[in-house]
Amino acid sequence: MNYQLQNIIKNFSFEELQVIKTLVNEVEKQRTSRFGNSVNIENFASEYLKYIENNFSRFYLRSTTLSFTHLSRFFGEQKSLNELSVKNAEDFKNYLMKNAPLGYKVYLRNMKAAFNKAVDWEMIISNPFAKVKITQVQQVAPIFICRNELDTILEQTSSPIIRELFLFGFYTGCRLGEIVNLKWKHINLNKNCITIGDDDLHTKNKRTRIIPICNILYSELNQLRYTDDGDHYVFSKSNGFPFNRDYVSRAFKKVVRKAGLSEKIHFHTLRHSFASNLAIKGVPLIVIKELLGHSSIVTTQIYSHSDLDSLKKAVGKFDEI
């Protein structure tokens, strides 16, 4: 950088640099006038959500839509993108922390991604959310259930197919979206494995992973399979169509309450339970990471608390000193 600066000073006079500065400012003004003032939050949201719908999952579309709902509520739909400053973005962050404490980090990340795209589309010159830091909050250990608690939930589940779906979630750690879209072609009972991720079954990080089938789940799946049609959904309604994610999520919450278990337990708890129970049994985090399909071991480290016996053994070493 110093070398480049020296070259500029050597080759341009002060007056020439002033002219260049004026021209750069004029270019920025023209770009702002051309794009920023003509695009408001409402118009940008409409265009961006179409882009998300065509390129990402329905879940991400819903999350991004909620993010823009908060943005429009705070600034107004007619607010020009070019009028948003870093200070405005910080104020919006504070609004989210107060009014959407559980989802504020997701909404803020969505806005960072959205406004990066606005820069790519030359709607704005810079992203006002780029410098906004996501405030770290105290990490809480994920809630998980044991097999006895799962049995209590299954006993309260009247639908046999939904019962099998809950059991599958507990023994595979799959996300709900992966489970409802799972087809028999993804399950190989001869090799005792499940393949998650292909053209029909999209994963969160677009990577394919293999999940071995434990004996308990193998027995259940072997009894459940009543068709040789690989394109048939594993967990489907009587008409062959897959279950809606929201329907399954609500059904799970309903039986949890009926069973008198904690309100903190929801369907995603089955995924946490899969990972936590493996960690308790001493399975290395790097293996759990692969089974869950995490992109980074950092995400998987939330389950390191589960192996309490290992922690006790480690601290117990002091007794040998």
Helices and strands as residue ranges (DSSP letters): H 2-11, H 14-34, G 36-38, H 41-55, H 58-75, G 81-83, H 86-99, H 104-120, H 147-155, H 160-172, H 176-180, G 184-186, E 187-188, E 193-196, E 209-212, H 215-224, H 245-258, H 268-280, H 285-292, H 297-300, G 301-306, H 308-316, G 317-320
